[in-house]
């Protein structure tokens, strides 16, 4: 763990965490943390040493040019950033990372150690998954909370998903074992429109962050970008009769409790249909996000 000039003393801090990779369909959840970092001018206070947790042939470091001819290596890792939202009575810690390649339990222990050092009162975990939902309606949010009252307050619909999980799921279980208050929000991204970015999904998660923090979060251009995204998807559907029919079916099923996130096999089946029809890959699959 690397710290930058010591750790700050924070005011009743809440952490907002998101990770690139399997947990981040259409980059929707990490886009929330990136957005908050910009609008709140957050600064890095610590980062996890990536040496133990990442396969650098999978998550490669990047080279950037500094002042003059100086070249700098940027290593893939998980960073902790501190923000003081204007008018808020509490500080916010943004945890922006990449799903580790190995040693997940040790990784989660390091995250929890830093959260303890910063005296974080609650951890909000963000994720995005692919699902069969209509893009024309508000994108559903599922999730869970360690506190039943919080689950009821935020009207969380627990998922009945059984299967492989990502670092967000493992970290939430780690929080439960450590008796740390944690809540997770997962936005459902339309699988047929999953190319990043998905500003509508990011905006849906931001509204949930507002609820937890009980303060307004500047959305900047996200509302306009969300409307533009809807127009692009609608235009694509208008040129594809099969896709338009499928979306109409989804619209008629809104409110059906039987609707579940797609399994990997179901997503693969849907993508194969689009591959045959359009002659090219529609975007990343569940196994690559």
C-alpha positions as a Python dict, from the first residue, in 0.01 Angstrom:
ca = {
    (1, 'X'): (0, 0, 0),
    (2, 'X'): (137, 340, -99),
    (3, 'X'): (27, 654, 84),
    (4, 'X'): (80, 1010, -39),
    (5, 'X'): (202, 1248, 234),
    (6, 'X'): (9, 1064, 505),
    (7, 'X'): (-361, 1000, 536),
    (8, 'X'): (-603, 1290, 587),
    (9, 'X'): (-848, 1315, 876),
    (10, 'X'): (-1192, 1291, 719),
    (11, 'X'): (-1543, 1393, 827),
    (12, 'X'): (-1778, 1092, 859),
    (13, 'X'): (-1652, 955, 527),
    (14, 'X'): (-1847, 730, 291),
    (15, 'X'): (-1663, 530, 23),
    (16, 'X'): (-1787, 485, -335),
    (17, 'X'): (-1614, 195, -510),
    (18, 'X'): (-1613, 60, -867),
    (19, 'X'): (-1382, -172, -1056),
    (20, 'X'): (-1306, -222, -1422),
    (21, 'X'): (-1361, -566, -1568),
    (22, 'X'): (-1628, -829, -1520),
    (23, 'X'): (-1828, -605, -1283),
    (24, 'X'): (-1845, -309, -1522),
    (25, 'X'): (-2070, -367, -1824),
    (26, 'X'): (-2041, -77, -2071),
    (27, 'X'): (-1797, 88, -1824),
    (28, 'X'): (-2107, 223, -1649),
    (29, 'X'): (-1996, 187, -1287),
    (30, 'X'): (-1637, 311, -1318),
    (31, 'X'): (-1774, 607, -1515),
    (32, 'X'): (-1956, 711, -1196),
    (33, 'X'): (-1632, 731, -997),
    (34, 'X'): (-1454, 906, -1287),
    (35, 'X'): (-1737, 1161, -1299),
    (36, 'X'): (-1727, 1226, -924),
    (37, 'X'): (-1350, 1260, -932),
    (38, 'X'): (-1384, 1539, -1189),
    (39, 'X'): (-1680, 1733, -1046),
    (40, 'X'): (-1544, 1717, -690),
    (41, 'X'): (-1177, 1765, -780),
    (42, 'X'): (-1074, 1456, -584),
    (43, 'X'): (-709, 1387, -504),
    (44, 'X'): (-530, 1056, -464),
    (45, 'X'): (-438, 975, -103),
    (46, 'X'): (-332, 610, -137),
    (47, 'X'): (-300, 326, -384),
    (48, 'X'): (-252, -49, -364),
    (49, 'X'): (83, -187, -477),
    (50, 'X'): (-20, -374, -795),
    (51, 'X'): (270, -619, -796),
    (52, 'X'): (87, -892, -602),
    (53, 'X'): (-252, -865, -767),
    (54, 'X'): (-227, -802, -1140),
    (55, 'X'): (-105, -994, -1442),
    (56, 'X'): (66, -717, -1634),
    (57, 'X'): (29, -910, -1961),
    (58, 'X'): (-348, -882, -1913),
    (59, 'X'): (-363, -534, -1756),
    (60, 'X'): (-60, -373, -1912),
    (61, 'X'): (110, -61, -1773),
    (62, 'X'): (105, 242, -2000),
    (63, 'X'): (373, 492, -2091),
    (64, 'X'): (297, 864, -2076),
    (65, 'X'): (508, 1162, -2165),
    (66, 'X'): (576, 1409, -1887),
    (67, 'X'): (750, 1745, -1900),
    (68, 'X'): (1020, 1763, -2162),
    (69, 'X'): (1126, 1419, -2280),
    (70, 'X'): (1046, 1246, -1951),
    (71, 'X'): (857, 918, -1989),
    (72, 'X'): (650, 783, -1703),
    (73, 'X'): (507, 435, -1643),
    (74, 'X'): (147, 425, -1517),
    (75, 'X'): (76, 94, -1345),
    (76, 'X'): (-271, -61, -1334),
    (77, 'X'): (-390, -54, -975),
    (78, 'X'): (-661, 51, -730),
    (79, 'X'): (-652, 407, -599),
    (80, 'X'): (-820, 586, -309),
    (81, 'X'): (-918, 947, -374),
    (82, 'X'): (-1053, 1199, -124),
    (83, 'X'): (-1324, 1451, -211),
    (84, 'X'): (-1501, 1720, -12),
    (85, 'X'): (-1831, 1790, -193),
    (86, 'X'): (-1933, 2157, -164),
    (87, 'X'): (-2187, 2213, 112),
    (88, 'X'): (-2162, 1857, 244),
    (89, 'X'): (-2108, 1770, 608),
    (90, 'X'): (-1909, 1461, 519),
    (91, 'X'): (-1617, 1367, 296),
    (92, 'X'): (-1625, 1103, 27),
    (93, 'X'): (-1357, 849, -57),
    (94, 'X'): (-1359, 728, -417),
    (95, 'X'): (-1215, 382, -473),
    (96, 'X'): (-1130, 339, -842),
    (97, 'X'): (-972, 13, -941),
    (98, 'X'): (-929, -278, -1174),
    (99, 'X'): (-1052, -624, -1085),
    (100, 'X'): (-737, -807, -969),
    (101, 'X'): (-600, -1106, -1157),
    (102, 'X'): (-507, -1302, -843),
    (103, 'X'): (-507, -1313, -460),
    (104, 'X'): (-855, -1168, -425),
    (105, 'X'): (-886, -1233, -51),
    (106, 'X'): (-558, -1057, 20),
    (107, 'X'): (-665, -773, -209),
    (108, 'X'): (-994, -731, -23),
    (109, 'X'): (-809, -737, 309),
    (110, 'X'): (-590, -448, 189),
    (111, 'X'): (-894, -251, 74),
    (112, 'X'): (-1060, -304, 411),
    (113, 'X'): (-742, -207, 597),
    (114, 'X'): (-732, 125, 414),
    (115, 'X'): (-1103, 183, 474),
    (116, 'X'): (-1044, 120, 843),
    (117, 'X'): (-749, 362, 846),
    (118, 'X'): (-966, 630, 686),
    (119, 'X'): (-1246, 555, 937),
    (120, 'X'): (-1499, 500, 659),
    (121, 'X'): (-1853, 457, 794),
    (122, 'X'): (-2014, 298, 487),
    (123, 'X'): (-1895, 146, 160),
    (124, 'X'): (-2112, 184, -151),
    (125, 'X'): (-2020, -74, -416),
    (126, 'X'): (-2120, -7, -776),
    (127, 'X'): (-2157, -258, -1057),
    (128, 'X'): (-2314, -295, -1400),
    (129, 'X'): (-2446, -614, -1557),
    (130, 'X'): (-2595, -712, -1892),
    (131, 'X'): (-2968, -785, -1890),
    (132, 'X'): (-3270, -811, -2118),
    (133, 'X'): (-3425, -470, -2041),
    (134, 'X'): (-3575, -206, -2271),
    (135, 'X'): (-3354, 98, -2326),
    (136, 'X'): (-3666, 318, -2345),
    (137, 'X'): (-3751, 279, -1975),
    (138, 'X'): (-3558, 364, -1658),
    (139, 'X'): (-3281, 107, -1627),
    (140, 'X'): (-3343, -123, -1328),
    (141, 'X'): (-3114, -119, -1025),
    (142, 'X'): (-3073, -429, -813),
    (143, 'X'): (-2847, -478, -516),
    (144, 'X'): (-2822, -558, -150),
    (145, 'X'): (-2735, -402, 183),
    (146, 'X'): (-2587, -533, 506),
    (147, 'X'): (-2856, -340, 694),
    (148, 'X'): (-3216, -457, 621),
    (149, 'X'): (-3344, -105, 692),
    (150, 'X'): (-3108, 35, 429),
    (151, 'X'): (-3225, -225, 177),
    (152, 'X'): (-3583, -115, 237),
    (153, 'X'): (-3496, 255, 232),
    (154, 'X'): (-3324, 230, -105),
    (155, 'X'): (-3588, -13, -240),
    (156, 'X'): (-3327, -266, -340),
    (157, 'X'): (-3446, -567, -534),
    (158, 'X'): (-3215, -858, -446),
    (159, 'X'): (-3098, -1057, -745),
    (160, 'X'): (-3163, -1432, -754),
    (161, 'X'): (-2849, -1482, -959),
    (162, 'X'): (-2639, -1792, -887),
    (163, 'X'): (-2307, -1832, -1063),
    (164, 'X'): (-1963, -1677, -1102),
    (165, 'X'): (-1905, -1349, -922),
    (166, 'X'): (-1660, -1062, -949),
    (167, 'X'): (-1453, -860, -708),
    (168, 'X'): (-1753, -646, -612),
    (169, 'X'): (-1937, -953, -481),
    (170, 'X'): (-1629, -1078, -296),
    (171, 'X'): (-1564, -736, -144),
    (172, 'X'): (-1923, -711, -23),
    (173, 'X'): (-1892, -1046, 154),
    (174, 'X'): (-1564, -923, 307),
    (175, 'X'): (-1748, -617, 439),
    (176, 'X'): (-2017, -840, 590),
    (177, 'X'): (-1758, -1055, 769),
    (178, 'X'): (-1585, -743, 900),
    (179, 'X'): (-1922, -599, 1010),
    (180, 'X'): (-1871, -294, 793),
    (181, 'X'): (-2187, -125, 665),
    (182, 'X'): (-2205, -188, 291),
    (183, 'X'): (-2460, -139, 17),
    (184, 'X'): (-2432, -240, -349),
    (185, 'X'): (-2609, -103, -655),
    (186, 'X'): (-2606, -289, -986),
    (187, 'X'): (-2749, -117, -1293),
    (188, 'X'): (-2896, -340, -1564),
    (189, 'X'): (-2748, -247, -1904),
    (190, 'X'): (-2934, -354, -2222),
    (191, 'X'): (-2723, -635, -2365),
    (192, 'X'): (-2803, -530, -2723),
    (193, 'X'): (-2661, -179, -2660),
    (194, 'X'): (-2363, -258, -2442),
    (195, 'X'): (-2084, -75, -2622),
    (196, 'X'): (-1933, 176, -2379),
    (197, 'X'): (-2010, 435, -2271),
    (198, 'X'): (-2367, 397, -2146),
    (199, 'X'): (-2445, 737, -1990),
    (200, 'X'): (-2802, 637, -1906),
    (201, 'X'): (-2672, 355, -1683),
    (202, 'X'): (-2410, 583, -1526),
    (203, 'X'): (-2677, 844, -1455),
    (204, 'X'): (-2900, 581, -1290),
    (205, 'X'): (-2617, 483, -1055),
    (206, 'X'): (-2537, 848, -980),
    (207, 'X'): (-2894, 904, -863),
    (208, 'X'): (-2849, 617, -615),
    (209, 'X'): (-2524, 770, -492),
    (210, 'X'): (-2717, 1092, -432),
    (211, 'X'): (-2966, 900, -215),
    (212, 'X'): (-2693, 747, -1),
    (213, 'X'): (-2499, 1070, 43),
    (214, 'X'): (-2816, 1278, 80),
    (215, 'X'): (-2673, 1557, -131),
    (216, 'X'): (-2711, 1664, -494),
    (217, 'X'): (-2444, 1540, -732),
    (218, 'X'): (-2366, 1756, -1037),
    (219, 'X'): (-2451, 1555, -1349),
    (220, 'X'): (-2278, 1797, -1590),
    (221, 'X'): (-2349, 1675, -1947),
    (222, 'X'): (-2469, 1327, -1851),
    (223, 'X'): (-2839, 1407, -1901),
    (224, 'X'): (-2776, 1530, -2255),
    (225, 'X'): (-2541, 1239, -2327),
    (226, 'X'): (-2805, 997, -2199),
    (227, 'X'): (-3066, 1145, -2434),
    (228, 'X'): (-2819, 1124, -2725),
    (229, 'X'): (-2748, 761, -2638),
    (230, 'X'): (-3120, 680, -2644),
    (231, 'X'): (-3156, 845, -2985),
    (232, 'X'): (-2871, 638, -3126),
    (233, 'X'): (-3014, 312, -2995),
    (234, 'X'): (-3361, 405, -3123),
    (235, 'X'): (-3216, 483, -3466),
    (236, 'X'): (-3045, 144, -3472),
    (237, 'X'): (-3372, -28, -3378),
    (238, 'X'): (-3561, 156, -3652),
    (239, 'X'): (-3322, 4, -3906),
    (240, 'X'): (-3349, -347, -3763),
    (241, 'X'): (-3699, -497, -3757),
    (242, 'X'): (-3596, -794, -3544),
    (243, 'X'): (-3433, -571, -3282),
    (244, 'X'): (-3734, -337, -3278),
    (245, 'X'): (-3967, -632, -3222),
    (246, 'X'): (-3746, -762, -2943),
    (247, 'X'): (-3740, -422, -2767),
    (248, 'X'): (-4118, -395, -2794),
    (249, 'X'): (-4147, -736, -2628),
    (250, 'X'): (-3922, -618, -2346),
    (251, 'X'): (-4134, -304, -2300),
    (252, 'X'): (-4445, -519, -2261),
    (253, 'X'): (-4268, -728, -1998),
    (254, 'X'): (-4164, -434, -1777),
    (255, 'X'): (-4272, -505, -1423),
    (256, 'X'): (-4257, -881, -1473),
    (257, 'X'): (-4075, -1018, -1165),
    (258, 'X'): (-3963, -1317, -1369),
    (259, 'X'): (-3719, -1101, -1570),
    (260, 'X'): (-3365, -1189, -1469),
    (261, 'X'): (-3018, -1083, -1578),
    (262, 'X'): (-2907, -1296, -1870),
    (263, 'X'): (-2686, -1595, -1805),
    (264, 'X'): (-2360, -1625, -1995),
    (265, 'X'): (-2509, -1884, -2231),
    (266, 'X'): (-2813, -1666, -2299),
    (267, 'X'): (-2598, -1362, -2373),
    (268, 'X'): (-2379, -1570, -2604),
    (269, 'X'): (-2690, -1694, -2786),
    (270, 'X'): (-2820, -1340, -2833),
    (271, 'X'): (-2482, -1219, -2958),
    (272, 'X'): (-2462, -1503, -3208),
    (273, 'X'): (-2791, -1385, -3356),
    (274, 'X'): (-2650, -1034, -3402),
    (275, 'X'): (-2326, -1167, -3542),
    (276, 'X'): (-2517, -1359, -3807),
    (277, 'X'): (-2747, -1069, -3885),
    (278, 'X'): (-2493, -784, -3886),
    (279, 'X'): (-2179, -960, -3993),
    (280, 'X'): (-1963, -833, -3705),
    (281, 'X'): (-1920, -836, -3327),
    (282, 'X'): (-2171, -618, -3137),
    (283, 'X'): (-1935, -541, -2852),
    (284, 'X'): (-1786, -704, -2544),
    (285, 'X'): (-1950, -1010, -2395),
    (286, 'X'): (-2013, -1081, -2028),
    (287, 'X'): (-1686, -1269, -2003),
    (288, 'X'): (-1487, -967, -2123),
    (289, 'X'): (-1644, -687, -1918),
}
